[in-house]
Each structure stands twice: as structure tokens, then as C-alpha cells.
Amino acid sequence: MSFGLSSNNAPTAEVVKQRLRPFGIFFEKSLKDLIKGIRSHNETPESLHTFLTNELVQCRKEANSSDINLKANAVLKLAYLEMYGFDMAWCNFHTLEVMSSESLQNKRVGYLAASQSFHRDPDILVLMTNLLKKDLKYAGKDDMVKVGIALNAISTIIITPSLARDIVDDLFLMLNSSHAYIRKKTIAVLLKVFLQYPEALRDNFDKFTMKLQDNDISVVSATVSAICELSKQNPWPFVPLSPLLYELLLTVDNNWIIIRLLKLFTNLSQVEPKLKYKLLPKIVELMDSTMATSVLYESVNCIVKGSMILEDDYNTANKCLQCLNKFCQSQDPNLRYISCTLFYKIGIVNSQFVSDYNDLILRLISDVDISIRSKALELLRGIVNENNLKLVVSTLLKQFVNEEVVILNNNGNGRGNGSRKEFPILIPNDYKIKMIRTIISLCSMENYRNVTDFEWLNALLIDLTIVSQDLIEARDELGKLIGLQLKSIMIKVPDVRNITISSIIKILTMYDIEFKLSTVLRDCIWSLGEYSSLIENGEVMIKILIDKSTRFNADIKAILIPSILKLLSTWCNSGNITLSEVKDVITIIIQFLNPLISNSLFEIQERSIEAVEFLNLVAQSIDELEVEQNESSTELPMLLTDVLPSFFGGNELRPIAKGTQQELQKNLTHDYLETPFLSSDDWNNLFKQYDIDEGCITESTLFDGSSDEKFSDRDTFYENDYSELSSNVEDKDNPFSNYNDDATIKNRKEEQLSNPFYLTESDDKANIQGNDIFEHQEYNSHVDELVTIVKVKNTITPSEHVAQSIESELITTSNKEQKKKHKKHKKLMKKVKVLDDEVIVQPDQSQLELESKKSRSLSPIPNLYSMKPRNNNGIFLQTKSKLGSFNFNKDEINDLNVIESEQLELDKIRQRFQEQSLEDQSTMNDGDEEVIIIKKKRDKSKKKSKTKKKSKSKDEIKQIEADPAGAIEDK
Amino acid sequence: MTQLRYLLLISRQGKVRLMKWYTPLSSKEKTKITNELTQTVLARKPKMCNIINYSDHKVVYRRYASLYFIAGITPDIGNELLTLELIHRYVETMDAYFGNVCELDIIFNFTKAYDILNEMIMCDGSLAESSKRNILQTMTAMDSMDNHDKLDRVLS
């Protein structure tokens, strides 16, 4: 467009527009128009959306225009539209063009847009490098703003390592600029660069940290900020700076910088515990002198998070707590909230510190603000004792029911009359869930130490059951929790079992409980079965359970089957139950179980088949008895009176310390698979003692001796058993007495010689009679089948053996503990007796340590670092070589991994040692009869699946039967 | 040091007036955060504390007239009180710059609002310049340059 032309021809509209633009007159929509347009199209979201889409199309057109001013305008509008959720990444190249414009106004627009949208597109950053290099050149006074804009933009844009490498030299040059403004901005950019390209920091560390002594306070402030950020990633290089920083802390009076220094010291003292001794007095002094709350807060924060409070440092802790206490009393909810958080952290160090503040905490759990309450809940563990537990819990329970309101006094501060407004406090569900969890953990903590009244606890659990039903999002978990509590009270507090079982029944009969809180039922039903002796009319209970069972989940059904059997067993043997009654109940149970046999879940299938088979036998024997006696007879078949109780009637269950089961499993070795149940000597003894005629074995006799508990008096047991057998056999004439197949016998003999299960010939002679051979052969086929089963079952035994060996090993220690327990018990005796967890195996010490560490440490980094030998005194010791392609962040992760893997290796070695010693121990016991005798002890204390017990003992007997058979056949 | 993850200005109607992200997030995440926070913050009653736990971090908000200033901070590093202070300082600075600032000022001069923010807060979301005077100085310097620039353009 030239002047000459326009004088001849009338200028076109486009030309006029272009000429007017520099005066700020646009015919295209300006940003102002856009905003006004948005405001006028505000009525419906639809109209706004159509308006915005139209605008966007317009902007796209304008951005493509060749006029740089127009382009800048479009980019500006797009930057605004981005806030409405429109992506503007597509115009990155246009933005770049605007950025490179000569005019500062446009440049500003370009850089703004770039800092808003560029971090998604690393490609564009490559193109940006040259532009940045140019813009960063400072030439003349006016350039300061330009450089400032560029620096601003870089600091917001994510810098790639290559970009960082390209501009880092320019930046360090600028660090020496005479303008404080540029130095300050440069430091901000350098921080970003260091994070991406740590070599730069390594090479120019002194140049950078020199800025801590800059004469401009804002530069110092920026440097402290930057170091604070960097030290968060990797504190080591900055530890040597601490004297300088300490000096700064003493001299500086700007609160902003003080707070940042405190933050920085928090980071540093996490890796350098020595700092504490120097810092702590100064910080305490600062707390006394400062007026600013945020400085006060930061001081406490620094003390707490920099792990400067030791477990026994009551002075410092009290100082901090007093300060926090003041905060908590304040009207400002923010102060209350943050001090709650810190309270908690102090409480973690030692809960004793917090225990004096129970009034305060009690007040906080009814604060108007739910988030403060929620924080205060975490504190409760520190303050509950037997005196205030009920109070605390009832305060919490009320919050489930009561509707609370906040009263807001609007004192008419210039806006109308003073009015009183009421806002209801809405209690969100996640807070309710947290309350329930807290209540349960408060009650059960330290083995129910704080609970004096278990009736109350029972009522409480019922209340919680009701409340949890409405909390849909977590009711599975809560149900499980409550169920577990019920079960554990049931087991641990024998004195209140009556009450507990009635509350269990109450819960079980709640309307729709199986839908609303099904997870609670599992443990309830288990408890019902296990403590069925407390229920008088077991048959009613059975009927109720069966009635409800159709709506139960599969896992509850699996528990239900053994529970029903237990109930049946207790009820039948409670006396004065007639045959017909029993028969009715059994028919009901069988009816209930029959469809379950074809259940898709294996667990249910197996349990129900076992139960049905057994009950069918019982039903048969009842029928037989009925023929002999009349219906109202109370004489029940042996299967019910003796066999059924023996499935379950082991020793009473007792609580076992956490982790015992895992410990046992860990020590499981497979050597035991080959250990015979009885050694050959045992067999010899047996057969010498009982000169028996082999005979057939009835089902009942087989079952008769199958209870595990009788193993200790093994000898007498066998005596009975075999004498019974022999009496059976005596009057039997074996039709196959002439059976004699020499070839088979020979074969078998050879086999038997190599088989340790068989007896040697000489020993057998006396016992064997020719006419038994057929029987034995028949059994042998059984044996083959059985062997496979037996082997599988055997895998269980090793753990038992190990358990025993460990137990004997630990007898001394557990004795000590027993004494301790006794002491504790004495204290408890005035209340209700609560059983303690029994320790069978000492849990792995190293693991315990780790666990406790995990639970204690707030920030895992300091612990790991302090464990590491410190051989790095220089600045970039461990990183010098590694730094190459990693940033600080990554280095840190690597270090952690190394330390962790070291720790793991150490643990592994320890474990191996332990296993070795255990193995030695167990091989000593190997094959001894002692091993089996001890088994009884184990049974006492270990809960075991009933079905396993049953089938296993059955197998054992069969094996016992089978083996002599083979041996006898020898002849 | 207070580390902001983002700063949002949201009107009482739930409109975004300004947003500044100091951590790289996808636009989907940004929208999610904006929407969820708008809901929770607008639902908060007076007398409640200004700190909320939101997903993995904390959010500090403060209301000025019809505008909510919402700042996401890193939980362990951020000082909540300081963040509130920071928000206040930002508002003060804008107030001084615009002269009794109101929502409309921010809407129409959002670039200026961004500029002030950029002067105050460093790339990683920590405070760079706490002095109101310094910020204003730079701002006026920039503005005068800007006008100068405009004039240059007209003259050329």
C-alpha cells in the first residue's frame, strides 16, 4: 500500500482497515468486543456455545492473516477463550510468529499466549530457542522489559533438556546483570533449567549460590526460593550452605524470606540431623519474638517436619503444642485446621505429648467445620483412655443423628441490617465412614484396653451396624470391620459371650441385613457355629439361618454349612432331644444342602457334599434306631453323639498374635513329604502288642477314632480299635482262604523290600494269617488311590512340624511374656478379662522393624538417607557421573532404590539364616514320634478348617489300616 | 516454600476468570479439576475453613466479593497460611494497579492480571516478588513501554 496509489484510486476497505489498525481501531472484533459478546450471550449455555464457536472460527481466520497486528489480536482472543475450555494448541505457530514480532505490545501478547499453551508441545520449543536467545540479549535501557517478558515466559514454559542446555550460558551471563529485576527473573528461570539439566548447577554451583549474598533483597529472596525448591529434590548439595543460610536467618527481617528459609531448613535437617542442635534454639527464639502467625506456624512446621522433636523432648513438644493450642482456640477456622494437622504429626512422634490436650481435641471433633472434625478424628487415638472413651464415642455417634446448624451473625458491616442466618451442617458420607472406622479402632486399640463395659460395646456395634447400612459406598468394608469386632470380642472376652451372641443374633435377624450389610454376616455366622453351645434351641437357629440363606452371598454360604453342622451337633447333644425332632431338622438341612451340591463354587460344593453324605448316613441310622425303639426315644445314634461332635469338638480357639500364620508358612519345607506317619519301629511295636486277625472295617469304627485330639494317647486308642476289629473278625469265615498266587506275592515282596512303609519279614511272621491275603489285596488297590490323596494332605504337615520345633525353641521367651501378661491381667482383672494374643512364633525381627518404621515415619526419605553411610562430602558426590542424563528428581529415585535393595538383600540373608537354623532343628525331630505328639499342642491354638480336619484324620486312619495290610500280606 | 500447582479465579456463577497452571496437565484433567473445585468451593459455607483436601493435594481458597481465588498446593511443602497471604497479596496488588479492583477489571484486562501474577509468582509456583511496590513499578514500566510502542507504530 503506497500513498501514491491511494491518491489515484479510492482506497479499498481492506487498505483502510489496515491503516487504522495502528491507532487501535479495529473492525475485527477486539478482545473487548469478544468479552462483551460473551456477556450478552449469557442466557443459555447453548447460545453461548454457538457464539463462542463462531468466534473461534473468526479467530482462526484472523490468525491466518498476514497482518501481524491482526494475528496478535486473534491470539489474544484465543488466550482468553482458552479459559472457556477451548484448546489453542493448533495456533502455536501463529503464537510463535507474534512472539517474534518487533513490537513490544505484540511480543507481550505472544509470550502470554505461549506461557498459557506451550507446555503441551515440545516441538515448538525447538523453534523457540533462537527467538529466546535473541530476546534474552540485553541492549539498552528499554530492553529490560523485553528481557523480563522473555524470562517470564521461559520460567512458565516447561523447558526441555536441550532447550535448557542451549540457553543456560546466556542465563548465567544475565545473572551478572546490573539490574536486580533481571537477576531475579534469571534465578527463577535457572531453577527451571536446573531441574531439567542438572549439570548446569553442578558446574556453576558457586556462581548460583553467590546470589544469596546479593545486595538486592528480592534477588536473595528468589535465590532462597530456588534453593528451597531444589533442596526438595536433592538436599545433599545444599547442606554445606547451611552456615550461610543460618546467618541469613539471623539477619533477615522479611517474614517471607524467613518462612522460606525455615522451609529450606526443614528440607536440609531431614538429611542432616546435626543441624537440629544449632537451629532449634534459634527457631524457639523466633517463635517467642515473632508476631506473624504464619511465621509461628512455619516454625512449628519446621520443628515437626524437620524431625527435631525426639521422643523424650517434652520441652520442645510442649512449646509447639502450646502454640498450636492457641491456634486451635482462635476464631479463624484455617488456623484450627492447620494446627490439627500438626498436632497429629507431633502425636505420631509420641502420643504422650498429645494426651494433655483431650479437652481441646474433644472440642475440635464438634467443630463447625467438617474438615476440622475429620482431622481431629485422627488425633483421638492419642487421647482416649478408659475414662473418656464413652464420652468420645457418644459425641461421635450423636453426629450421625443430630442435625446441627451454624449460626452466622451478619452484623451489618455496611451491607444491610444485621441478620442471623442459620446454615445446616451437612455431614458428608466419607466423614461418616471415617467416624465409624475411628470408633472401631478406638474401641479395639491395645486389645480393648480402654473398654470397661462390654455390654456397652455390644450395643455400640449394633448401632454401628444400623448406621453403616446407609453408607452405600463403603458398607462392604464397614460390615467386615464390624463383623470382625464381634468375632474378636466373642473369642477374646469369654465373660460376655452370652451378651455378644445375643447381639449377633439381633444383627442377624435385622430386616434386609443380608442385602444392606452382607459382609457383617460372615463372621457372625461363624461365631454362631463356633459358640453354638451358648444357644439353647439350636434347631430354631438352624431354621432361621436356612430361611435366610437363599439370599446370602456365596462366601457366606460357605461359612454357613459348617456352622449349621456345629449348631446341629451341639443341639443334638444337649439332651432330651427326641429322635423324631432330630430327624425333622436333619431333613430340613439335607433339603437345604441338596441344591448346593451343584453350586458353581468349589468351596460350597465340597462342603455341602461332605455334609450331605454324612447327614444321609445319620438319617439312615436314625431310621434303623426308630425300628428298634419308639419315636420319642432320646437315644440318638452314635454318629450324632460321638462322631459329629468329634469333628468340631477340638480345643477352644484362642487368639493368636498377628503374623503367626505367615511365619509358619514361611518356614515350610518339603522334606516332610516323605516322612512316614509311623516309623517302622512303631509298626513293629504295634503288631507285637496286638496280635490281630485282620477283618473288615465298618464305616463307624473308622470314624470312631478319627478325632485329632486323641493322638496323644495313641496307644490306648489303637488298643480299643483293634480289639474291636478282632472281635468283628472272629466269627467270620473267609471264603477265599485258599487264595494263593505265588507270582503276585513275590512281586509284592520285592516292592515291599524297598518300601520303608512295610515291615520286615521276620517281624511279621507272628501276626500274619494266610487267609487274609485277599483282604489285603483289595486294600492295596485302595492304597494306591489313597496314596495320592495322602500325599496331597501331607503338604500340610510340614508347617505343623516346623511350628512345633519353633514353639519348643521359643518356650523360654514365651514364658517371659507370660509373666508380663500376668501382670497386665492383674490390672485388667477388676474389669472384664480380655484374652491376649498368643505368640507362637516370634515374627521376623527385621520385618517388624521395617513395619514399625513404615508406620512411624512421615517422610520415608530421611530415614533411608540417615541409614546410608555418608561418604559424600563434596557437592555432587554420588551424582557427578550419573547426573549426565538425569535430573535431580531421577537421581533421588535411583538412590532410594539402591538403598532399598541393599536393605532387602540384608533381610533376605537374615531370613536365610533363620531358615537354616529352623531346618536344623526340624531335621533333628524328623521321624521321631515326638513330632506327632506335639501336634496336639498345635491343634489347641490353631484354627483349622473343619473339613480338612475330618478328611485328613480319615486318611490317616486308612493309611494305618492299609499299611499293616501290605505288611501282613508278606507271607 | 509455598508451591502453587495452579491458581484459578472463579466467579460465583462458576465462570472461570483466570487460570494459571504451574504443573503440566492435560486439558481433560484441567477441566476436571476446574469443574470439581468449582462445585466444592461454591458449596462451602462461611465460617468453614479455607483449606480443603482435594484428591492428592490441598486446595486453599479465598473469596473476594464475587470472586473465588482457588489455589492448589503441594500438601507437604505448601504453607496454607502463606498461600492465603499470597492470594491476598495478589489481590492487593491488583487493587493498587486497577484502583479498587472488581471482577470486570479482571475480565477486561485479563492480560494485565496475568502479568501481575507472573511478576509475583515464579515458574514453579513459588513467590518471586513479595514487594507490591516493585511489582507495580515493573507493571507501569511495561505499560509505558507498551504505549510508547503503540505511538511508535502510529508514527511509522
Interface residues (C-beta under 8 A of the other chain):
Chain A: P22 F23 G24 L31 K32 I35 L76 A79 Y80 M83 Y84 G85 D87 S103 L104 Q105 R108 V109 L112 S115 Q116 H119 R120 D142 M144 V145 G148 I149 N152 I154 S155 T156 I158 Y181 K184 K185 A188 V189 L191 K192 S218 S221 A222 V224 S225 A226 C228 E229 K232 N254 W256 I259 R260 K263 L264 T293 S294 Y297 E298 N301 K305 D332 P333 N334 L335 R336 Y337 I338 V368 D369 I370 S371 I372 V406 L408 F423 I425 S859
Chain B: M1 Q3 V16 R17 L18 M19 K20 W21 Y22 P24 S26 S27 T31 K45 P46 K47 M48 C49 N50 I51 I52 N53 D76 I77 N79 E80 L81 L82 L84 E85 I107 F108 F110 T111 Y114 D115 N118 E119 M122 C123 D124 S126 L127 A128 E129 S130 S131 N134 T138 A141 M142 M145 D146 H148 D149 K150 D152 R153 V154 S156
